[in-house]
Amino acid sequence: MPDAAPSTSSTPLHERYLARLKQRRGVAVLLVIAAIVTGVAGFTDSAKKLVALFQPEHVEDPRQQLVKLGQPFTQDGFVAAATRGDEAAVALYLKAAIPVNELSSQDVTALDAATRARRVVIVKQLLAAKVDQSKWGPRQGPALSVATFAGDKELTSLLLNAGPPEEVIKRAYVSAGAAGQLPMLQDLAPRVSAAQPKLATDALWAVASGARESVAPASARAATAVFLLAAGADAQAVDPEVRQSTVLHRAADSGELEVARVLLDKGAAVDPRDTDGATPLWWMAGVGNVEMAELLIAHGADVKVVAKDGSSAMARARYNRDDQMIALLRQHGAR
């Protein structure tokens, strides 16, 4: 009986594996090469990471980024980005150290433009960049004045909290008065208390002038006049630059009926005369504002008033062929 073949189960596993590799030398060589390549790759990757620790990643210049976005590095480009609310572009302009307070070719600053366009986020960016609120273009007042005139409490608070100069706050106070923005006046009042009576008079002139762009209703402008008079405004104030006319002359001429009513109710003289001897009623007879004339007459205005040049209120009404005004004056005794 022939001898039995030696059992493979008695041969250690690693010896059997090596025996197989000897039979397949090509595979063994490939495995060795793969191990070397893997090791080298791992080392290279680690080396790259190590180098990166000591060599920060290159950051593209913000001006180059603006160019890629099609944004010119100019004051006009900066202001345009602020106007349309382009946060990314404004951030790049600021990183590139654009002069934040300079005027564009349209004579506005970025803060002017952003405030007028009600771009709250842009205004925050500019305030964070320490923009100077005392710099503004000749076509409009400071950004704070723009915000208060529009009655925008959020923008007003942002700009106020950034600590604008006192002169900027005073101008904003008058702007708020002109627009009849009582809530804005109430927010600004504690910051101008030292100069409030004169400032309140300036604001009273403004509301009596009737800002046509104001969105505040007539009742709000009247309430503003009441607030300003309580703050010390002079209801008898005279403008030396406009024929010594009074606040009532101004309100009548502007058609601010409710403001005129407040002035008369608070004791303003109904027949003050300017340098030409003309009263508010004489002015109204010439412009045909019958409703205002009725208010003045109801408070005792002289319908027979004659100016220094000898012209009467009735003569002005007849010259304009204003039958309604003529009838009103006749009804109250004018000849």
FENQUISUL-V574652 format. One record per pair of residues at least 24 apart in sequence whose C-alpha atoms are under 7 Angstrom apart, sorted by the first residue. I is the first residue (numbers start at 1). J is the second residue. D is the distance in whole Angstrom. If there is no record, write none. Layout:
i=I j=J d=D
i=I j=J d=D
This chain:
i=62 j=92 d=5
i=62 j=95 d=6
i=62 j=96 d=6
i=63 j=96 d=6
i=66 j=92 d=7
i=75 j=104 d=5
i=76 j=104 d=5
i=76 j=105 d=6
i=78 j=110 d=7
i=79 j=104 d=7
i=79 j=109 d=7
i=79 j=110 d=5
i=79 j=113 d=7
i=82 j=110 d=6
i=82 j=113 d=7
i=82 j=114 d=5
i=82 j=122 d=6
i=83 j=113 d=5
i=83 j=114 d=5
i=83 j=117 d=6
i=85 j=119 d=6
i=85 j=122 d=6
i=87 j=122 d=6
i=100 j=131 d=6
i=101 j=131 d=6
i=101 j=132 d=6
i=101 j=135 d=6
i=103 j=137 d=7
i=107 j=137 d=5
i=107 j=138 d=7
i=107 j=139 d=7
i=108 j=136 d=7
i=108 j=137 d=5
i=109 j=136 d=6
i=109 j=137 d=6
i=111 j=143 d=6
i=112 j=136 d=7
i=112 j=142 d=7
i=112 j=143 d=5
i=115 j=143 d=6
i=115 j=146 d=7
i=115 j=147 d=7
i=116 j=146 d=6
i=120 j=155 d=7
i=127 j=162 d=7
i=133 j=164 d=6
i=134 j=165 d=7
i=134 j=168 d=6
i=142 j=168 d=7
i=144 j=172 d=6
i=145 j=171 d=6
i=145 j=172 d=4
i=145 j=175 d=6
i=148 j=172 d=6
i=148 j=175 d=7
i=148 j=176 d=5
i=148 j=184 d=6
i=149 j=175 d=5
i=149 j=176 d=5
i=149 j=179 d=5
i=149 j=181 d=7
i=151 j=181 d=6
i=151 j=184 d=6
i=173 j=203 d=7
i=174 j=202 d=6
i=174 j=203 d=4
i=174 j=206 d=7
i=177 j=203 d=5
i=177 j=204 d=7
i=177 j=206 d=6
i=177 j=207 d=5
i=177 j=224 d=7
i=178 j=203 d=6
i=178 j=206 d=4
i=178 j=207 d=4
i=178 j=210 d=7
i=178 j=211 d=6
i=179 j=207 d=7
i=179 j=211 d=6
i=179 j=214 d=5
i=179 j=216 d=6
i=180 j=207 d=6
i=180 j=216 d=6
i=180 j=220 d=6
i=180 j=221 d=4
i=180 j=224 d=5
i=181 j=216 d=7
i=181 j=224 d=7
i=182 j=220 d=7
i=182 j=224 d=5
i=196 j=231 d=7
i=197 j=231 d=6
i=197 j=232 d=4
i=197 j=233 d=5
i=198 j=233 d=7
i=200 j=228 d=5
i=200 j=231 d=6
i=200 j=232 d=6
i=200 j=233 d=5
i=201 j=233 d=4
i=201 j=234 d=6
i=204 j=228 d=6
i=204 j=233 d=7
i=205 j=247 d=6
i=208 j=247 d=7
i=208 j=250 d=6
i=208 j=251 d=4
i=208 j=256 d=6
i=208 j=259 d=6
i=209 j=250 d=6
i=209 j=251 d=6
i=209 j=254 d=6
i=210 j=254 d=6
i=210 j=256 d=6
i=218 j=258 d=6
i=219 j=258 d=7
i=221 j=259 d=7
i=222 j=258 d=5
i=222 j=259 d=5
i=222 j=262 d=7
i=225 j=259 d=6
i=225 j=262 d=7
i=226 j=262 d=7
i=235 j=263 d=6
i=235 j=268 d=6
i=236 j=268 d=6
i=243 j=274 d=6
i=243 j=275 d=5
i=244 j=274 d=5
i=244 j=275 d=6
i=245 j=274 d=5
i=248 j=280 d=7
i=249 j=280 d=5
i=252 j=280 d=6
i=252 j=292 d=7
i=257 j=292 d=6
i=270 j=296 d=7
i=270 j=299 d=7
i=270 j=300 d=7
i=270 j=301 d=6
i=271 j=301 d=6
i=276 j=307 d=6
i=276 j=308 d=6
i=277 j=307 d=5
i=277 j=308 d=5
i=278 j=307 d=5
i=282 j=313 d=5
i=285 j=313 d=5
i=285 j=316 d=6
i=285 j=317 d=5
i=285 j=325 d=7
i=286 j=316 d=5
i=286 j=317 d=6
i=288 j=322 d=7
i=288 j=325 d=7
i=290 j=325 d=6
i=303 j=329 d=6
i=303 j=332 d=7
i=303 j=333 d=7
i=303 j=334 d=6
i=304 j=334 d=5
